[in-house]
């Protein structure tokens, strides 16, 4: 699909590991005074000022634009701050209504939508790949015979990663280019075509499908293709019906290829050498195929909208009734250290267990930490992105630093 960096796998230290390393001077014996209970107006004003100061600090450290947000307390109070520019070299400032691409943090939304659909009588989470695609089940590699829809969403499908760092993207585009038959002209048709091609390929090296964890954007494309094959509807339409509307979310599916009319632009590169991400002849030529990966990481939303998504989680994890699917919430509550569950990576700290994720789509990065007990959620979004060859990222380090300072100044113990 693309040789560019995509919705990134968990190939770096998480925000929690960085915070716990002590590099930010965050003491672990501090009391959690910033969470619990409702927040009065003065508390909210102080939190808003803290987030704004740290967003400004993130921009001062090299990020082009930034959104910081926190959900806290039993009331699920929300505070969000923005800072920086919409495009490097121009004067327009980031506004609260600007929609940031959240990359792989989309995966939790896609998972919740598919679990919700299953609870409504849609494709069962236990459905195997041959059951999902019966008309060409005989073409599926035997190693995938017992892989289920749930396995794909937990990254246990064993399919190639399609994260931009391997050769599978080039192999797929080469196969499309060499195909002399009429090619599909709809997103649904292209995802079906991709699924059929992918499942004829061998599993990722050294991985046992259905058993081993192997982070794969392609697995989420397959999951969406299953939804489309079994419902006869585009995944995006199903997503809107079972997730966006019930949770009153606001957002859009954002193409990987920027449009000249975009207000908010992505930026990619090493510190001090950022370039605006713009359309190229190659990306325009393959855009239709690039965008089929949307369920793995192409959602874009405002900071307020992402906070609303997390607010439902804070309330559900506290035991309140929410529109989130019951199985999804149950499994997040039961998540254990090191497990990947429905688009969240569980990480234990000395004082709590947190659900985390990192998102990267070319030009944008996102970071989130959600307390499993529902005491708080904290996130940072930026229209700046970069991964070095060793998997490190100065962008994520800057976002981590701002999140750590927010926690530190509220005496939030991890």
KEKE-3310 file (N, C-alpha, C; in steps of 0.2 Angstrom, whole numbers, plus 5000, padded with zeros to 4 digits):
npx = (5004:5009:5025:5028:5028:5016:5001:5007:5015:5017:5031:5040:5045:5032:5022:5020:5031:5041:5038:5039:5052:5058:5064:5057:5056:5046:5038:5034:5027:5018:5002:4986:4979:4973:4962:4947:4930:4920:4924:4927:4923:4935:4945:4944:4947:4961:4966:4964:4972:4984:4985:4985:4997:5007:5004:5008:5022:5025:5024:5034:5045:5047:5036:5023:5010:4998:4987:4981:4973:4962:4952:4943:4939:4923:4913:4917:4923:4930:4944:4952:4966:4973:4987:4999:5003:4993:4999:5016:5026:5016:5004:4991:4983:4981:4965:4951:4942:4948:4953:4962:4972:4972:4978:4984:4976:4964:4960:4955:4942:4937:4937:4928:4916:4914:4913:4901:4893:4892:4885:4873:4869:4877:4891:4899:4911:4918:4919:4927:4940:4938:4924:4920:4923:4916:4915:4927:4935:4943:4955:4961:4976:4981:4986:4978:4966:4959:4959:4950:4938:4939:4952:4959:4957:4964:4976:4981:4981:4991:4994:5003:5011:5009:5014:5022:5035:5040:5041:5028:5019:5024:5023:5010:5005:5012:5005:4992:4995:4999:4988:4977:4963:4947:4948:4942:4931:4926:4927:4923:4924:4938:4943:4939:4945:4959:4958:4956:4968:4978:4975:4979:4993:5008:5009:5016:5033:5039:5028:5013:4998:4983:4988:5000:5005:5005:5008:4997:4992:4985:4977:4966:4960:4956:4946:4937:4933:4927:4916:4909:4907:4898:4888:4884:4886:4895:4910:4912:4899:4893:4900:4897:4884:4883:4892:4897:4885:4877:4887:4888:4898:4910:4918:4929:4933:4949:4958:4974:4980:4984:4973:4972:4964:4964:4964:4971:4987:4998:5015:5031:5047:5064:5069:5069:5070:5058:5045:5031:5018:5013:5002:5009:5014:5015:5007:4995:4992:4990:4980:4967:4969:4977:4969:4960:4964:4959:4951:4961:4967:4963:4955:4950:4948:4942:4951:4941:4931:4939:4941:4928:4925:4934:4929:4917:4923:4930:4918:4912:4921:4921:4910:4897:4883:4884:4884:4894:4899:4895:4903:4915:4919:4919:4930:4940:4941:4945:4958:4975:4992:5003:4994:4986:4971:4956:4961:4968:4983:4988:4996:5005:5008:5017:5006:4994:4984:4985:4978:4984:4989:4998:4998:5001:5001:5006:5013:5006:5004:4999:4995:4989:4983:4974:4966:4963:4954:4946:4949:4955:4959:4971:4978:4988:4989:4996:5000:5012:5024:5035:5046:5062:5074:5077:5066:5063:5056:5057:5046:5036:5043:5042:5028:5026:5033:5026:5014:5019:5022:5010:5004:5013:5012:4999:5001:4998:4999:5008)
npy = (4994:5007:5014:5023:5029:5022:5019:5016:5002:4995:4999:5005:5012:5014:5028:5027:5019:5028:5038:5032:5029:5039:5050:5061:5066:5062:5058:5042:5041:5050:5057:5054:5067:5074:5068:5060:5062:5076:5091:5107:5124:5132:5122:5117:5128:5129:5117:5118:5129:5123:5113:5121:5128:5118:5113:5124:5123:5111:5115:5125:5117:5111:5105:5107:5109:5107:5097:5095:5085:5081:5069:5068:5062:5057:5063:5064:5076:5087:5094:5103:5109:5119:5123:5131:5130:5129:5126:5124:5138:5147:5159:5155:5150:5134:5129:5126:5118:5111:5096:5083:5070:5054:5042:5026:5025:5025:5011:5006:5012:5006:4993:4993:4997:4985:4975:4980:4979:4965:4962:4966:4956:4955:4950:4936:4937:4926:4921:4912:4915:4907:4905:4918:4921:4912:4910:4910:4902:4891:4897:4902:4903:4888:4890:4900:4895:4894:4906:4920:4933:4941:4938:4945:4958:4958:4957:4944:4938:4934:4939:4948:4964:4977:4990:4999:4997:4985:4973:4970:4979:4984:4972:4970:4981:4979:4967:4972:4980:4972:4964:4960:4960:4968:4981:4983:4997:5003:5007:4996:4985:4986:4983:4970:4964:4966:4958:4945:4943:4945:4934:4923:4924:4919:4917:4930:4929:4918:4918:4911:4910:4915:4912:4919:4936:4949:4964:4971:4981:4977:4967:4974:4979:4967:4964:4974:4971:4959:4963:4970:4960:4951:4959:4967:4980:4996:4997:5010:5015:5007:5008:5022:5020:5011:5016:5030:5037:5032:5036:5049:5055:5066:5067:5063:5052:5052:5055:5048:5055:5072:5086:5100:5110:5108:5113:5110:5104:5090:5086:5080:5073:5074:5082:5099:5099:5098:5094:5099:5088:5084:5080:5069:5063:5049:5046:5051:5042:5030:5032:5027:5014:5016:5021:5011:5006:5013:5009:5005:5016:5029:5039:5055:5069:5082:5089:5090:5081:5069:5068:5066:5053:5047:5050:5042:5030:5032:5034:5021:5012:5015:5009:5014:5015:5015:5019:5011:4995:4980:4969:4974:4983:4975:4967:4976:4980:4968:4967:4962:4965:4969:4963:4965:4972:4974:4986:4992:4994:4985:4991:4988:4998:5003:5007:5006:5000:5004:5008:5010:5018:5022:5032:5034:5042:5047:5063:5065:5062:5053:5051:5041:5038:5029:5026:5011:5009:5020:5033:5043:5050:5054:5063:5067:5075:5078:5088:5084:5072:5058:5044:5037:5026:5017:5015:5025:5041:5058:5066:5059:5059:5072:5074:5065:5071:5082:5076:5070:5081:5086:5076:5076:5089:5089:5080:5066:5050:5036)
npz = (5000:5004:5006:5015:5032:5043:5052:5067:5074:5091:5094:5102:5117:5129:5134:5147:5152:5149:5158:5170:5170:5177:5171:5170:5182:5190:5205:5212:5224:5227:5231:5223:5219:5210:5204:5205:5211:5208:5198:5204:5197:5199:5200:5187:5179:5183:5179:5165:5162:5165:5156:5144:5146:5145:5132:5125:5128:5122:5109:5108:5110:5097:5091:5078:5080:5093:5103:5120:5132:5145:5155:5169:5186:5194:5188:5176:5171:5158:5151:5138:5128:5115:5104:5094:5076:5061:5049:5045:5044:5041:5046:5052:5067:5076:5079:5090:5084:5074:5066:5071:5064:5072:5070:5074:5085:5082:5081:5093:5092:5080:5085:5095:5088:5080:5090:5096:5085:5084:5096:5092:5084:5072:5063:5072:5085:5086:5073:5060:5048:5036:5037:5036:5023:5013:4999:4993:5001:5000:4995:5005:5015:5023:5036:5042:5045:5058:5063:5070:5070:5082:5085:5075:5079:5091:5087:5084:5072:5064:5051:5038:5043:5037:5040:5034:5035:5029:5015:5010:5007:4994:4987:4986:4979:4967:4963:4961:4950:4941:4938:4925:4925:4926:4939:4956:4959:4971:4988:4996:4987:4985:4997:4999:4988:4993:5004:4999:4992:5002:5011:5004:5005:5014:5032:5044:5047:5058:5066:5074:5068:5076:5089:5092:5096:5085:5078:5067:5054:5043:5048:5054:5042:5036:5046:5044:5031:5033:5040:5030:5020:5027:5030:5019:5018:5018:5028:5035:5035:5044:5055:5058:5062:5073:5082:5081:5081:5093:5103:5101:5094:5085:5070:5056:5042:5036:5022:5017:5009:5007:5004:4993:4999:5013:5030:5041:5042:5040:5047:5044:5049:5055:5070:5069:5055:5048:5036:5026:5024:5009:4994:4982:4965:4966:4978:4974:4964:4970:4979:4981:4985:4996:5005:5009:5021:5031:5043:5052:5055:5051:5056:5061:5072:5083:5098:5108:5104:5104:5118:5122:5118:5126:5138:5139:5142:5154:5162:5160:5165:5178:5181:5177:5167:5150:5132:5126:5120:5129:5130:5126:5136:5147:5144:5144:5157:5163:5158:5158:5163:5149:5139:5124:5120:5112:5104:5114:5123:5138:5152:5167:5181:5196:5204:5198:5184:5167:5151:5136:5120:5105:5091:5074:5059:5043:5046:5058:5075:5090:5107:5121:5138:5148:5163:5171:5181:5179:5184:5177:5161:5149:5136:5121:5105:5089:5075:5069:5065:5067:5065:5069:5062:5071:5079:5088:5093:5092:5092:5099:5111:5115:5116:5126:5136:5139:5144:5155:5163:5165:5173:5184:5189:5195:5204:5202:5204:5197)
capx = (5000:5013:5031:5028:5026:5009:4998:5013:5015:5020:5038:5043:5043:5026:5022:5021:5038:5045:5037:5041:5060:5061:5067:5054:5057:5039:5039:5028:5024:5013:4995:4982:4974:4970:4957:4942:4926:4919:4929:4923:4926:4942:4949:4944:4951:4968:4968:4964:4978:4990:4985:4987:5005:5010:5003:5013:5028:5026:5025:5040:5050:5047:5030:5020:5003:4997:4981:4981:4966:4961:4945:4945:4933:4917:4908:4920:4925:4934:4948:4956:4969:4977:4992:5003:5001:4990:5004:5023:5028:5010:5002:4985:4984:4977:4959:4948:4938:4953:4953:4969:4972:4974:4982:4981:4971:4957:4959:4950:4935:4935:4936:4921:4911:4913:4910:4894:4889:4891:4880:4867:4867:4881:4896:4901:4918:4921:4918:4933:4941:4934:4917:4918:4923:4915:4915:4934:4938:4948:4961:4964:4981:4979:4988:4973:4960:4956:4959:4944:4937:4942:4960:4962:4957:4969:4983:4984:4979:4997:4995:5009:5010:5008:5015:5026:5042:5041:5040:5022:5015:5026:5021:5003:5004:5014:5000:4987:4997:5000:4981:4974:4956:4944:4949:4936:4931:4923:4931:4921:4927:4945:4945:4938:4951:4964:4957:4957:4975:4982:4974:4983:5000:5010:5009:5022:5038:5040:5021:5008:4991:4978:4991:5005:5004:5009:5004:4996:4986:4981:4972:4960:4957:4952:4940:4932:4931:4922:4909:4906:4905:4893:4882:4883:4887:4902:4911:4911:4892:4891:4904:4893:4877:4884:4897:4897:4878:4876:4891:4888:4905:4911:4925:4929:4938:4953:4962:4981:4983:4981:4969:4974:4959:4965:4966:4976:4992:5003:5022:5035:5054:5068:5068:5072:5070:5051:5042:5024:5016:5008:5001:5014:5011:5014:5002:4988:4991:4988:4976:4961:4971:4980:4963:4956:4967:4955:4949:4967:4970:4962:4950:4952:4943:4945:4952:4935:4928:4942:4940:4921:4926:4937:4924:4913:4927:4930:4912:4911:4926:4919:4904:4891:4880:4886:4883:4899:4897:4896:4909:4921:4920:4921:4937:4945:4941:4949:4964:4981:4998:5006:4989:4982:4964:4952:4964:4972:4989:4988:5003:5005:5013:5017:5000:4988:4985:4983:4976:4987:4990:5001:4995:5005:4999:5011:5012:5002:5005:4994:4997:4984:4984:4967:4967:4958:4949:4942:4950:4957:4962:4975:4980:4991:4988:5000:5001:5019:5026:5042:5050:5068:5074:5077:5059:5063:5053:5057:5039:5033:5046:5040:5022:5027:5036:5020:5009:5022:5022:5003:5003:5017:5009:4993:5002:4995:5004:5007)
capy = (5000:5013:5013:5028:5027:5021:5018:5013:4997:4996:4997:5010:5013:5018:5034:5025:5017:5034:5042:5028:5029:5044:5055:5067:5067:5061:5053:5037:5040:5056:5055:5056:5072:5078:5064:5058:5067:5081:5096:5114:5129:5134:5116:5116:5133:5128:5112:5121:5133:5119:5110:5126:5129:5112:5113:5129:5120:5106:5118:5128:5112:5109:5102:5112:5111:5102:5097:5091:5084:5076:5068:5066:5063:5053:5067:5064:5082:5087:5100:5103:5115:5119:5127:5130:5132:5124:5124:5127:5144:5151:5162:5153:5146:5129:5131:5120:5114:5108:5089:5080:5062:5050:5036:5019:5026:5023:5004:5005:5014:5001:4987:4995:4996:4978:4972:4983:4975:4958:4962:4967:4951:4955:4944:4934:4938:4919:4918:4911:4918:4903:4906:4924:4922:4905:4909:4908:4899:4887:4900:4905:4899:4884:4893:4905:4891:4894:4913:4923:4940:4943:4937:4950:4964:4958:4956:4938:4935:4932:4942:4953:4970:4983:4996:5004:4995:4979:4973:4967:4984:4984:4966:4971:4986:4975:4962:4976:4983:4966:4961:4963:4960:4975:4981:4986:5004:5005:5005:4989:4981:4986:4979:4963:4962:4965:4952:4939:4943:4944:4928:4918:4924:4915:4922:4933:4925:4916:4919:4906:4913:4913:4911:4924:4943:4952:4970:4971:4986:4973:4963:4978:4979:4961:4964:4978:4967:4954:4966:4971:4954:4948:4964:4970:4988:4999:4998:5017:5016:5003:5012:5028:5018:5008:5019:5037:5040:5031:5039:5056:5057:5070:5066:5061:5048:5057:5052:5049:5060:5079:5090:5108:5114:5106:5119:5108:5100:5086:5088:5074:5073:5074:5088:5105:5098:5096:5096:5099:5082:5086:5075:5067:5059:5042:5045:5052:5037:5024:5034:5023:5008:5018:5023:5005:5004:5017:5006:5004:5022:5035:5043:5062:5072:5087:5087:5089:5074:5063:5068:5064:5046:5044:5051:5037:5025:5034:5032:5014:5009:5016:5005:5017:5012:5019:5016:5007:4988:4977:4964:4978:4986:4969:4964:4981:4979:4962:4967:4961:4968:4966:4961:4970:4971:4979:4992:4995:4990:4986:4992:4989:5002:5001:5009:5005:4997:5009:5006:5015:5017:5027:5033:5038:5042:5052:5069:5066:5058:5053:5047:5041:5034:5028:5022:5005:5010:5025:5039:5048:5048:5059:5062:5072:5075:5084:5088:5082:5065:5055:5038:5035:5019:5012:5015:5031:5047:5064:5069:5056:5061:5079:5073:5061:5076:5087:5072:5069:5087:5087:5072:5079:5095:5087:5075:5060:5044:5030)
capz = (5000:5005:5009:5020:5039:5043:5059:5069:5079:5097:5093:5106:5124:5130:5138:5154:5153:5149:5164:5176:5170:5181:5167:5170:5189:5193:5210:5212:5230:5227:5231:5217:5222:5204:5201:5210:5213:5203:5199:5203:5192:5200:5198:5180:5177:5184:5174:5158:5162:5165:5149:5139:5147:5142:5125:5122:5129:5117:5102:5109:5109:5090:5088:5074:5083:5098:5108:5126:5135:5151:5157:5176:5191:5193:5184:5169:5168:5153:5149:5132:5126:5109:5103:5088:5069:5057:5044:5047:5039:5040:5053:5055:5073:5078:5083:5094:5079:5069:5067:5070:5063:5078:5068:5076:5091:5078:5082:5098:5089:5076:5089:5099:5083:5078:5096:5096:5079:5086:5101:5088:5079:5067:5063:5078:5086:5085:5066:5057:5041:5030:5038:5034:5016:5010:4992:4991:5007:4997:4993:5011:5017:5029:5043:5045:5046:5064:5065:5071:5069:5088:5084:5071:5083:5096:5083:5084:5066:5060:5044:5038:5047:5033:5044:5030:5035:5026:5008:5009:5003:4987:4984:4985:4974:4961:4961:4958:4944:4936:4937:4919:4925:4929:4946:4959:4959:4977:4994:4999:4983:4986:5003:4997:4984:4997:5009:4996:4990:5008:5015:5000:5007:5020:5038:5045:5049:5065:5070:5073:5068:5081:5095:5094:5095:5079:5077:5060:5052:5038:5052:5054:5036:5036:5050:5041:5025:5036:5042:5024:5017:5030:5031:5013:5019:5019:5035:5037:5037:5050:5060:5060:5065:5079:5086:5081:5083:5100:5107:5099:5092:5080:5067:5049:5039:5033:5017:5018:5004:5009:4999:4994:5003:5020:5034:5046:5038:5044:5046:5045:5049:5061:5074:5066:5048:5046:5030:5026:5020:5003:4989:4977:4960:4968:4982:4971:4959:4974:4985:4982:4988:5002:5009:5012:5027:5036:5050:5056:5058:5047:5059:5063:5076:5087:5104:5112:5102:5107:5125:5123:5117:5132:5144:5140:5145:5161:5166:5160:5169:5185:5183:5175:5161:5144:5125:5124:5120:5136:5130:5125:5143:5152:5143:5146:5165:5164:5154:5162:5160:5143:5134:5119:5120:5108:5102:5119:5126:5145:5155:5174:5185:5203:5208:5194:5177:5162:5145:5132:5113:5101:5084:5069:5052:5041:5048:5064:5080:5095:5113:5126:5143:5151:5169:5170:5186:5177:5187:5172:5154:5147:5129:5117:5098:5086:5067:5068:5066:5065:5068:5067:5060:5077:5082:5093:5090:5095:5093:5105:5117:5117:5119:5133:5141:5141:5148:5161:5167:5168:5179:5190:5193:5198:5209:5200:5205:5193)
cpx = (5004:5020:5032:5026:5019:5007:5003:5011:5018:5027:5042:5041:5037:5027:5023:5028:5042:5044:5040:5049:5063:5064:5064:5053:5050:5040:5033:5025:5019:5006:4991:4977:4971:4964:4952:4937:4925:4923:4925:4926:4933:4947:4949:4948:4959:4970:4968:4970:4984:4991:4988:4995:5009:5010:5008:5020:5030:5028:5032:5046:5051:5041:5026:5014:5002:4990:4982:4975:4966:4954:4947:4938:4927:4912:4911:4921:4930:4938:4952:4959:4973:4982:4996:5000:4997:4995:5011:5024:5022:5008:4995:4986:4980:4971:4956:4944:4942:4953:4959:4968:4975:4977:4979:4977:4964:4955:4954:4943:4933:4933:4929:4915:4909:4911:4902:4890:4887:4886:4873:4865:4871:4886:4899:4908:4922:4921:4926:4934:4938:4927:4915:4918:4922:4916:4922:4938:4944:4955:4965:4970:4979:4981:4983:4967:4956:4956:4952:4944:4940:4950:4963:4962:4961:4976:4986:4982:4985:4998:5000:5006:5007:5008:5020:5033:5044:5040:5033:5018:5017:5023:5014:5001:5006:5009:4994:4989:4998:4993:4978:4966:4954:4945:4943:4936:4927:4928:4930:4924:4934:4947:4944:4943:4957:4964:4959:4965:4979:4981:4977:4990:5001:5010:5015:5027:5039:5033:5016:5001:4986:4981:4995:5003:5008:5005:5003:4990:4982:4976:4965:4957:4953:4946:4935:4929:4926:4915:4906:4904:4899:4887:4880:4883:4894:4903:4910:4904:4890:4894:4900:4887:4878:4888:4896:4890:4877:4880:4892:4895:4905:4918:4924:4934:4942:4958:4970:4984:4980:4978:4972:4970:4960:4967:4971:4981:4997:5010:5026:5043:5057:5067:5072:5072:5063:5049:5035:5022:5011:5007:5007:5010:5010:5008:4995:4987:4988:4983:4970:4963:4974:4974:4959:4959:4964:4954:4955:4969:4969:4957:4953:4947:4947:4947:4946:4931:4932:4941:4933:4921:4929:4933:4919:4917:4928:4924:4911:4915:4925:4912:4897:4889:4881:4884:4888:4897:4899:4903:4916:4923:4922:4928:4942:4946:4945:4956:4970:4987:5001:5001:4987:4975:4960:4955:4967:4977:4988:4995:5002:5010:5013:5010:4994:4989:4982:4982:4979:4987:4994:4999:5000:5003:5003:5009:5008:5004:5000:4996:4991:4985:4977:4968:4961:4953:4945:4943:4952:4959:4965:4978:4984:4990:4993:5000:5008:5020:5033:5044:5057:5069:5075:5071:5058:5059:5054:5050:5036:5036:5044:5033:5022:5029:5030:5015:5012:5021:5015:5002:5007:5014:5002:4994:4999:5000:5003:5010)
cpy = (5006:5011:5019:5025:5027:5021:5014:5007:4999:4995:5002:5009:5017:5024:5032:5023:5023:5038:5038:5027:5034:5050:5061:5070:5066:5056:5049:5037:5046:5053:5057:5061:5076:5074:5062:5063:5072:5087:5103:5118:5131:5128:5116:5122:5132:5122:5114:5125:5129:5115:5115:5128:5124:5111:5118:5127:5115:5110:5122:5123:5109:5106:5108:5114:5105:5103:5092:5091:5080:5075:5065:5066:5059:5057:5067:5071:5082:5094:5099:5109:5114:5124:5126:5132:5127:5121:5128:5133:5149:5154:5159:5148:5140:5131:5125:5116:5110:5100:5086:5072:5059:5044:5030:5019:5025:5016:5003:5007:5008:4994:4988:4994:4989:4974:4974:4979:4968:4957:4963:4962:4951:4949:4943:4935:4931:4917:4918:4914:4913:4904:4913:4925:4915:4904:4908:4906:4895:4890:4903:4900:4895:4886:4897:4901:4893:4902:4916:4930:4943:4943:4943:4957:4964:4957:4949:4934:4932:4934:4947:4960:4976:4989:5001:5002:4989:4979:4971:4973:4985:4978:4967:4975:4983:4971:4966:4978:4978:4963:4964:4963:4967:4975:4984:4993:5007:5003:4998:4984:4980:4982:4972:4960:4961:4959:4946:4938:4941:4937:4922:4918:4920:4920:4925:4928:4924:4917:4913:4909:4910:4912:4917:4931:4945:4958:4970:4976:4982:4969:4967:4979:4973:4961:4968:4974:4962:4957:4968:4965:4951:4953:4967:4978:4990:4999:5005:5018:5013:5006:5018:5026:5015:5011:5027:5040:5039:5035:5047:5059:5062:5068:5064:5056:5052:5053:5053:5054:5067:5082:5097:5112:5112:5112:5117:5103:5096:5088:5082:5076:5074:5081:5094:5104:5095:5098:5095:5092:5085:5080:5075:5064:5052:5041:5046:5046:5031:5026:5030:5017:5010:5019:5017:5003:5009:5014:5005:5010:5029:5040:5050:5066:5078:5085:5086:5083:5068:5062:5065:5056:5043:5045:5045:5031:5026:5032:5025:5010:5010:5013:5008:5014:5017:5016:5012:5000:4985:4973:4968:4981:4980:4967:4970:4981:4973:4962:4966:4964:4965:4964:4967:4968:4976:4985:4996:4991:4991:4986:4993:4994:5001:5003:5008:5001:5002:5005:5012:5013:5023:5027:5037:5037:5048:5059:5071:5061:5059:5049:5047:5036:5034:5024:5017:5006:5016:5032:5044:5045:5055:5058:5068:5071:5080:5083:5087:5075:5063:5049:5038:5028:5014:5012:5021:5036:5053:5067:5066:5058:5067:5078:5070:5066:5080:5083:5071:5075:5088:5083:5074:5085:5094:5082:5068:5054:5039:5024)
cpz = (5000:5008:5014:5027:5040:5051:5062:5074:5086:5097:5097:5113:5125:5134:5145:5156:5153:5156:5170:5176:5175:5177:5167:5178:5192:5199:5210:5219:5232:5227:5225:5219:5216:5201:5207:5211:5207:5204:5199:5198:5193:5198:5190:5177:5178:5180:5167:5157:5161:5158:5144:5140:5144:5135:5122:5123:5124:5110:5103:5108:5102:5087:5084:5078:5088:5101:5114:5129:5140:5153:5164:5181:5189:5189:5177:5166:5163:5152:5143:5131:5119:5109:5097:5082:5066:5051:5046:5041:5038:5046:5056:5061:5073:5081:5086:5089:5074:5071:5066:5069:5069:5076:5071:5082:5088:5080:5087:5096:5085:5080:5092:5094:5081:5084:5096:5091:5081:5091:5098:5084:5073:5067:5070:5079:5085:5078:5063:5050:5036:5031:5035:5026:5012:5003:4989:4997:5005:4996:4999:5013:5023:5036:5046:5046:5052:5067:5065:5070:5076:5087:5080:5075:5089:5093:5084:5078:5062:5053:5044:5041:5043:5037:5040:5031:5032:5018:5006:5005:4996:4984:4982:4979:4967:4959:4958:4951:4939:4934:4930:4919:4927:4937:4949:4960:4965:4983:4997:4994:4983:4992:5003:4993:4988:5001:5005:4994:4997:5011:5010:5002:5013:5026:5039:5048:5056:5069:5069:5074:5073:5088:5097:5092:5090:5077:5069:5058:5047:5042:5053:5048:5035:5040:5047:5035:5028:5037:5035:5020:5020:5031:5024:5013:5020:5027:5038:5039:5043:5056:5063:5064:5072:5084:5087:5083:5090:5105:5106:5098:5086:5077:5060:5047:5035:5028:5019:5014:5005:5003:4999:4998:5011:5024:5039:5042:5043:5042:5048:5045:5055:5064:5070:5058:5046:5039:5030:5022:5015:4998:4984:4971:4962:4973:4979:4967:4963:4979:4986:4986:4995:5007:5012:5019:5033:5042:5054:5058:5054:5050:5061:5067:5080:5094:5109:5110:5104:5115:5126:5122:5123:5138:5145:5143:5152:5165:5166:5164:5176:5186:5180:5168:5155:5137:5123:5125:5127:5136:5130:5132:5147:5151:5145:5154:5167:5161:5159:5159:5154:5138:5130:5118:5117:5107:5108:5122:5134:5148:5163:5176:5192:5207:5204:5187:5172:5155:5140:5124:5110:5094:5080:5062:5049:5042:5054:5069:5086:5101:5118:5131:5147:5158:5169:5175:5185:5181:5183:5166:5152:5140:5126:5109:5095:5078:5065:5069:5064:5069:5065:5065:5066:5081:5087:5089:5094:5097:5099:5111:5119:5119:5126:5138:5144:5146:5155:5166:5169:5174:5185:5193:5196:5203:5208:5200:5200:5197)
residu = (UNK:UNK:UNK:UNK:UNK:UNK:UNK:UNK:UNK:UNK:UNK:UNK:UNK:UNK:UNK:UNK:UNK:UNK:UNK:UNK:UNK:UNK:UNK:UNK:UNK:UNK:UNK:UNK:UNK:UNK:UNK:UNK:UNK:UNK:UNK:UNK:UNK:UNK:UNK:UNK:UNK:UNK:UNK:UNK:UNK:UNK:UNK:UNK:UNK:UNK:UNK:UNK:UNK:UNK:UNK:UNK:UNK:UNK:UNK:UNK:UNK:UNK:UNK:UNK:UNK:UNK:UNK:UNK:UNK:UNK:UNK:UNK:UNK:UNK:UNK:UNK:UNK:UNK:UNK:UNK:UNK:UNK:UNK:UNK:UNK:UNK:UNK:UNK:UNK:UNK:UNK:UNK:UNK:UNK:UNK:UNK:UNK:UNK:UNK:UNK:UNK:UNK:UNK:UNK:UNK:UNK:UNK:UNK:UNK:UNK:UNK:UNK:UNK:UNK:UNK:UNK:UNK:UNK:UNK:UNK:UNK:UNK:UNK:UNK:UNK:UNK:UNK:UNK:UNK:UNK:UNK:UNK:UNK:UNK:UNK:UNK:UNK:UNK:UNK:UNK:UNK:UNK:UNK:UNK:UNK:UNK:UNK:UNK:UNK:UNK:UNK:UNK:UNK:UNK:UNK:UNK:UNK:UNK:UNK:UNK:UNK:UNK:UNK:UNK:UNK:UNK:UNK:UNK:UNK:UNK:UNK:UNK:UNK:UNK:UNK:UNK:UNK:UNK:UNK:UNK:UNK:UNK:UNK:UNK:UNK:UNK:UNK:UNK:UNK:UNK:UNK:UNK:UNK:UNK:UNK:UNK:UNK:UNK:UNK:UNK:UNK:UNK:UNK:UNK:UNK:UNK:UNK:UNK:UNK:UNK:UNK:UNK:UNK:UNK:UNK:UNK:UNK:UNK:UNK:UNK:UNK:UNK:UNK:UNK:UNK:UNK:UNK:UNK:UNK:UNK:UNK:UNK:UNK:UNK:UNK:UNK:UNK:UNK:UNK:UNK:UNK:UNK:UNK:UNK:UNK:UNK:UNK:UNK:UNK:UNK:UNK:UNK:UNK:UNK:UNK:UNK:UNK:UNK:UNK:UNK:UNK:UNK:UNK:UNK:UNK:UNK:UNK:UNK:UNK:UNK:UNK:UNK:UNK:UNK:UNK:UNK:UNK:UNK:UNK:UNK:UNK:UNK:UNK:UNK:UNK:UNK:UNK:UNK:UNK:UNK:UNK:UNK:UNK:UNK:UNK:UNK:UNK:UNK:UNK:UNK:UNK:UNK:UNK:UNK:UNK:UNK:UNK:UNK:UNK:UNK:UNK:UNK:UNK:UNK:UNK:UNK:UNK:UNK:UNK:UNK:UNK:UNK:UNK:UNK:UNK:UNK:UNK:UNK:UNK:UNK:UNK:UNK:UNK:UNK:UNK:UNK:UNK:UNK:UNK:UNK:UNK:UNK:UNK:UNK:UNK:UNK:UNK:UNK:UNK:UNK:UNK:UNK:UNK:UNK:UNK:UNK:UNK:UNK:UNK:UNK:UNK:UNK:UNK:UNK:UNK:UNK:UNK:UNK:UNK:UNK:UNK:UNK:UNK:UNK:UNK:UNK:UNK:UNK:UNK:UNK:UNK:UNK:UNK:UNK:UNK:UNK:UNK:UNK:UNK:UNK:UNK:UNK:UNK:UNK:UNK:UNK:UNK:UNK:UNK:UNK:UNK:UNK:UNK:UNK:UNK:UNK:UNK:UNK:UNK:UNK:UNK:UNK:UNK:UNK)
# end
